[in-house]
Amino acid sequence: MLRNFLLSLLIVSISIPAFAHNKQPGKGIIIRPARATWPTGYFHATIIEKGLRELGYTVEKPKELPVTQFFNTVAQGDVDYWPNSWFPLHDNYLEKQNDSISAVGYVLKKQGLQGYLVDKKHAAALKIKSLDDFKRPEVRKAFDKDGDGKADLTGAPPGWAAVNVINMHIDKYGLKDHVKQINESYEVAMAANLAAYKNGDPIFYYTWTPSWIIYKLVPGKDVIWINVPFNIPITDSKKELKLMRLHEVEGAATDPINMGFSVADIRVTANRKFLESNPPAKKFLELFTIDLCDLNEEYTKIMEGENSQQDINLHAEEWIKDNQDTWNSWLEQARHTVN
């Protein structure tokens, strides 16, 4: 009897460490990721894919999906996760599919800014501090590029939730006769704005952080963030109102400033069944985060032409090497997470 008991203890003592230290708990399991259509979302998406592969998962080439298509696609189980959700901007998408999808972890917490900017030169000359100033004829005329009597605002990329928010702002602030949102390829439109800025011409646009344009047109140096007349919470939440009125924003026209958009959390959104079936992957996604300064450095490289997927893979490998202790800790915690 004692011999059998000791034998059982020996088996347990051998089996537990072997199981706990399984380096590839995801071996044999295929993951189907998605990623955003904007290039500045590729870097951290690539790092996450590398982490999941180190856990043994077979990670397919990510599908590039716009915001409106992604949430339905992941809810249906056609893809497993997407690391480019902005909350609370995307709250309504999450709520519609709440039984099927979940937000997990924080890529960035309360560091995603959105808002409106004008070039500093014309902001000073025309005393522009708010969207309300575009109701003045001289301001409207200065930013009217096509001669239709309305200021041209380079808006959000087609398919973004922000397109509807900007249109709502134009409506609610009484700007329909004064401002027109232009929705074309953002890269093309902002390249035109950069050229106009270099020529000394006025520019007026929407952008977000982290974003490559922030490092081409620097708030406080080249451009300024301007106010909305008053903040309108998308979710009718008093909490959201607090996230729209921000203090000490670099390059803001006023302090505090009414941004018109909540400062956002950038998070992974995943299919719930996928998360429940893959605890190591879930744990890794919960733990993964990245510093804004690291993203800034990456976007500088992208702006300088290192923008191929091969380049981004190399940048991701460099980031992992520079953060090796943290990276190893995430992987070990994920490996010890089981059903």
C-alpha positions as CSV (number, residue, x, y, z in Angstrom):
1,M,0.0,0.0,0.0
2,L,2.8,2.4,1.0
3,R,4.7,1.4,-2.1
4,N,1.7,2.2,-4.3
5,F,1.3,5.6,-2.6
6,L,5.0,6.5,-3.1
7,L,4.8,5.4,-6.7
8,S,1.8,7.7,-7.2
9,L,3.6,10.6,-5.7
10,L,6.6,10.0,-8.0
11,I,4.3,9.9,-11.1
12,V,2.7,13.2,-10.0
13,S,6.0,14.9,-9.2
14,I,7.3,14.0,-12.7
15,S,4.1,14.8,-14.6
16,I,3.3,18.2,-13.1
17,P,6.5,20.0,-14.0
18,A,6.5,18.4,-17.5
19,F,3.0,19.7,-18.0
20,A,3.6,23.1,-16.4
21,H,6.7,23.7,-18.5
22,N,5.2,22.8,-21.9
23,K,6.9,25.3,-24.1
24,Q,4.3,25.0,-26.9
25,P,0.8,24.6,-25.4
26,G,-0.7,25.8,-28.6
27,K,0.9,23.1,-30.8
28,G,-1.5,21.8,-33.5
29,I,-3.9,24.7,-33.1
30,I,-4.4,27.2,-35.9
31,I,-5.1,30.8,-35.2
32,R,-6.7,33.1,-37.8
33,P,-5.9,36.7,-36.9
34,A,-7.1,39.9,-38.5
35,R,-5.5,43.3,-38.5
36,A,-6.5,46.9,-39.3
37,T,-6.2,48.4,-42.7
38,W,-4.0,51.3,-41.4
39,P,-0.2,50.6,-41.6
40,T,0.5,52.0,-38.1
41,G,-1.5,49.1,-36.7
42,Y,0.8,46.5,-38.3
43,F,3.7,46.7,-35.8
44,H,2.1,45.5,-32.6
45,A,0.0,43.1,-34.6
46,T,3.2,41.5,-35.9
47,I,4.7,41.3,-32.4
48,I,1.5,39.5,-31.1
49,E,1.7,37.0,-33.9
50,K,5.3,36.2,-33.0
51,G,4.3,35.6,-29.4
52,L,1.5,33.2,-30.3
53,R,3.9,31.3,-32.6
54,E,6.4,30.9,-29.7
55,L,3.5,29.4,-27.7
56,G,3.3,26.8,-30.5
57,Y,0.2,28.1,-32.4
58,T,0.2,28.0,-36.1
59,V,-0.8,31.6,-37.0
60,E,-2.1,32.2,-40.4
61,K,-1.5,35.4,-42.5
62,P,-3.7,38.1,-41.0
63,K,-6.8,39.3,-42.9
64,E,-6.9,43.1,-43.3
65,L,-10.3,44.3,-42.3
66,P,-11.9,47.7,-41.9
67,V,-13.6,48.4,-38.6
68,T,-17.2,47.9,-39.8
69,Q,-16.4,44.5,-41.3
70,F,-14.2,43.2,-38.5
71,F,-16.7,43.0,-35.7
72,N,-19.2,41.0,-37.6
73,T,-16.4,38.7,-39.0
74,V,-15.0,37.9,-35.5
75,A,-18.4,37.4,-34.0
76,Q,-19.2,34.9,-36.7
77,G,-16.0,33.0,-35.9
78,D,-14.4,33.6,-39.4
79,V,-11.3,35.2,-37.6
80,D,-10.2,34.8,-34.0
81,Y,-8.9,38.2,-32.9
82,W,-8.0,41.8,-34.0
83,P,-5.6,44.0,-32.0
84,N,-6.8,47.4,-33.3
85,S,-10.0,48.2,-31.4
86,W,-10.4,51.8,-30.0
87,F,-12.6,52.1,-27.0
88,P,-15.0,53.8,-26.3
89,L,-15.1,54.7,-30.0
90,H,-15.9,51.1,-30.9
91,D,-18.1,50.4,-27.9
92,N,-21.3,50.2,-30.0
93,Y,-19.8,47.5,-32.2
94,L,-18.8,45.5,-29.1
95,E,-22.2,45.9,-27.5
96,K,-24.0,44.6,-30.6
97,Q,-21.9,41.4,-30.5
98,N,-21.5,41.2,-26.8
99,D,-22.4,37.5,-26.5
100,S,-19.8,36.5,-29.1
101,I,-16.8,38.8,-28.6
102,S,-14.7,40.3,-25.8
103,A,-12.1,43.0,-25.4
104,V,-8.9,41.6,-23.8
105,G,-5.8,43.3,-22.5
106,Y,-4.5,46.8,-23.3
107,V,-2.1,47.5,-26.1
108,L,-2.2,51.2,-25.0
109,K,-4.3,52.5,-22.0
110,K,-5.7,56.0,-22.3
111,Q,-3.1,57.1,-24.9
112,G,-5.1,57.1,-28.1
113,L,-6.0,60.8,-28.9
114,Q,-8.2,61.9,-31.7
115,G,-9.2,65.4,-32.8
116,Y,-8.9,68.3,-35.3
117,L,-5.9,70.3,-36.2
118,V,-5.0,73.3,-38.3
119,D,-1.6,74.7,-39.2
120,K,-0.1,76.9,-36.6
121,K,0.6,79.9,-38.9
122,H,-3.1,80.3,-40.0
123,A,-4.4,79.4,-36.6
124,A,-2.5,82.4,-35.2
125,A,-3.3,84.8,-38.1
126,L,-7.0,84.0,-38.1
127,K,-7.4,83.4,-34.3
128,I,-8.6,79.9,-34.7
129,K,-9.2,78.0,-31.5
130,S,-12.3,76.0,-32.2
131,L,-14.4,74.4,-34.9
132,D,-16.8,77.3,-34.3
133,D,-14.3,79.7,-35.8
134,F,-15.0,78.1,-39.2
135,K,-18.4,79.9,-39.2
136,R,-16.4,83.1,-39.8
137,P,-16.3,83.9,-43.6
138,E,-12.6,84.7,-43.6
139,V,-11.7,81.3,-41.9
140,R,-14.0,79.3,-44.1
141,K,-12.6,81.0,-47.3
142,A,-9.0,80.3,-46.2
143,F,-9.6,76.6,-46.0
144,D,-11.8,76.2,-49.0
145,K,-9.7,74.3,-51.6
146,D,-12.4,73.6,-54.3
147,G,-14.3,76.9,-54.2
148,D,-17.6,75.5,-53.0
149,G,-17.8,78.0,-50.1
150,K,-17.0,75.4,-47.4
151,A,-13.8,74.7,-45.6
152,D,-12.3,71.3,-46.6
153,L,-11.6,69.0,-43.7
154,T,-9.4,66.0,-44.3
155,G,-11.5,63.4,-42.4
156,A,-11.2,59.9,-41.3
157,P,-10.4,57.1,-43.7
158,P,-13.4,55.5,-45.4
159,G,-15.0,52.8,-43.3
160,W,-13.9,54.2,-39.9
161,A,-16.4,54.8,-37.1
162,A,-14.8,58.3,-36.9
163,V,-16.3,59.2,-40.3
164,N,-19.8,59.1,-38.7
165,V,-18.6,60.9,-35.6
166,I,-17.2,63.8,-37.7
167,N,-20.4,64.0,-39.7
168,M,-22.3,64.1,-36.4
169,H,-20.1,67.0,-35.2
170,I,-20.6,68.9,-38.4
171,D,-24.4,68.5,-37.9
172,K,-24.6,69.2,-34.1
173,Y,-22.2,72.2,-34.2
174,G,-24.2,73.8,-37.0
175,L,-21.3,73.5,-39.5
176,K,-23.1,72.0,-42.5
177,D,-22.9,75.2,-44.4
178,H,-19.3,75.9,-43.3
179,V,-17.3,72.6,-43.3
180,K,-17.2,69.6,-45.6
181,Q,-15.5,66.3,-44.6
182,I,-13.3,64.8,-47.3
183,N,-13.1,61.0,-47.2
184,E,-10.5,59.6,-49.6
185,S,-7.3,57.7,-49.1
186,Y,-5.9,59.2,-45.9
187,E,-2.3,58.7,-47.0
188,V,-2.9,60.5,-50.3
189,A,-4.9,63.3,-48.6
190,M,-2.3,63.9,-46.0
191,A,0.5,63.8,-48.5
192,A,-1.3,66.7,-50.2
193,N,-1.7,68.5,-46.9
194,L,2.1,68.1,-46.2
195,A,2.9,69.6,-49.6
196,A,0.4,72.4,-48.9
197,Y,2.0,73.1,-45.5
198,K,5.5,73.3,-47.1
199,N,4.1,75.8,-49.5
200,G,2.7,77.9,-46.6
201,D,-0.9,77.1,-47.4
202,P,-3.5,76.4,-44.7
203,I,-4.4,72.9,-43.7
204,F,-7.3,71.5,-41.7
205,Y,-7.5,67.8,-40.8
206,Y,-8.6,65.0,-38.4
207,T,-6.0,62.7,-37.0
208,W,-5.2,60.3,-34.1
209,T,-2.3,59.1,-32.0
210,P,-0.3,57.1,-32.4
211,S,0.0,58.1,-36.1
212,W,2.7,58.7,-38.5
213,I,1.3,62.2,-39.4
214,I,1.9,63.4,-35.8
215,Y,5.6,63.0,-36.4
216,K,5.5,64.8,-39.8
217,L,3.3,67.7,-38.5
218,V,4.2,68.1,-34.9
219,P,1.5,69.6,-32.6
220,G,2.8,72.7,-31.0
221,K,5.5,73.2,-33.6
222,D,3.7,72.9,-37.0
223,V,0.1,72.5,-36.1
224,I,-2.3,72.9,-33.2
225,W,-5.2,70.8,-31.8
226,I,-8.4,72.9,-31.8
227,N,-11.5,72.6,-29.6
228,V,-14.9,71.4,-30.5
229,P,-17.6,73.9,-29.2
230,F,-18.8,71.4,-26.7
231,N,-18.2,67.6,-26.1
232,I,-20.9,65.1,-27.2
233,P,-20.5,61.7,-25.7
234,I,-21.1,58.9,-28.2
235,T,-22.4,56.6,-25.5
236,D,-24.3,59.2,-23.5
237,S,-22.0,58.6,-20.6
238,K,-20.8,61.2,-18.1
239,K,-17.6,59.2,-17.7
240,E,-17.0,59.6,-21.4
241,L,-17.4,63.4,-21.1
242,K,-14.4,63.4,-18.7
243,L,-12.3,61.5,-21.3
244,M,-13.0,64.2,-23.9
245,R,-11.9,67.3,-21.8
246,L,-8.2,66.9,-21.5
247,H,-5.5,68.8,-19.7
248,E,-1.9,69.4,-20.8
249,V,-2.2,68.2,-24.3
250,E,0.9,69.1,-26.3
251,G,0.1,71.6,-29.0
252,A,-3.5,72.3,-27.8
253,A,-5.1,75.7,-28.6
254,T,-6.3,75.9,-25.0
255,D,-5.7,74.1,-21.7
256,P,-7.9,72.3,-21.0
257,I,-9.2,71.4,-24.5
258,N,-12.5,69.9,-25.6
259,M,-11.2,67.2,-28.0
260,G,-14.6,66.0,-29.3
261,F,-13.3,62.4,-28.9
262,S,-12.6,60.3,-25.8
263,V,-9.0,59.6,-25.1
264,A,-9.0,55.9,-26.0
265,D,-7.8,52.5,-24.9
266,I,-6.4,50.4,-27.8
267,R,-7.3,46.8,-27.1
268,V,-7.5,43.4,-28.7
269,T,-11.0,42.1,-29.5
270,A,-11.4,38.4,-29.8
271,N,-14.0,35.7,-30.4
272,R,-15.2,34.4,-27.0
273,K,-15.1,30.8,-28.0
274,F,-11.6,31.2,-29.2
275,L,-10.5,32.7,-25.9
276,E,-12.3,30.0,-23.8
277,S,-10.7,27.2,-25.9
278,N,-7.2,28.7,-25.8
279,P,-6.2,29.9,-22.3
280,P,-2.5,30.4,-23.1
281,A,-3.4,32.6,-26.1
282,K,-5.9,34.5,-23.9
283,K,-3.3,35.0,-21.2
284,F,-0.7,36.3,-23.6
285,L,-3.2,38.8,-25.1
286,E,-4.1,39.9,-21.6
287,L,-0.5,40.6,-20.8
288,F,0.7,42.2,-24.0
289,T,1.2,45.9,-23.9
290,I,3.6,48.4,-25.6
291,D,4.9,51.8,-24.7
292,L,3.8,54.8,-26.8
293,C,7.4,55.9,-27.2
294,D,8.2,52.5,-28.9
295,L,5.3,53.0,-31.3
296,N,6.7,56.5,-32.0
297,E,10.0,55.1,-32.9
298,E,8.4,52.5,-35.2
299,Y,6.4,55.1,-37.0
300,T,9.5,57.1,-37.6
301,K,11.1,54.1,-39.3
302,I,8.0,53.6,-41.4
303,M,8.0,57.3,-42.4
304,E,11.6,56.9,-43.5
305,G,10.7,54.1,-45.9
306,E,11.2,51.0,-43.8
307,N,7.5,50.0,-44.4
308,S,7.5,46.6,-46.0
309,Q,6.3,43.6,-44.0
310,Q,9.9,42.3,-44.0
311,D,11.0,45.6,-42.4
312,I,8.2,45.4,-39.8
313,N,9.1,41.8,-39.0
314,L,12.7,43.0,-38.3
315,H,11.4,45.9,-36.2
316,A,9.3,43.4,-34.2
317,E,12.2,41.1,-33.6
318,E,14.3,44.1,-32.4
319,W,11.6,45.1,-30.0
320,I,11.4,41.6,-28.6
321,K,15.1,41.6,-28.1
322,D,15.0,45.0,-26.4
323,N,12.2,43.8,-24.0
324,Q,13.4,40.2,-23.6
325,D,12.9,39.8,-19.9
326,T,9.3,41.1,-20.1
327,W,8.7,39.0,-23.2
328,N,9.9,35.9,-21.5
329,S,7.7,36.6,-18.5
330,W,4.6,36.9,-20.6
331,L,5.4,33.6,-22.4
332,E,6.0,31.8,-19.2
333,Q,2.8,33.0,-17.6
334,A,0.9,32.0,-20.8
335,R,2.5,28.6,-20.7
336,H,1.3,28.0,-17.2
337,T,-2.3,28.9,-18.0
338,V,-4.3,25.8,-18.8
339,N,-8.0,24.8,-19.2
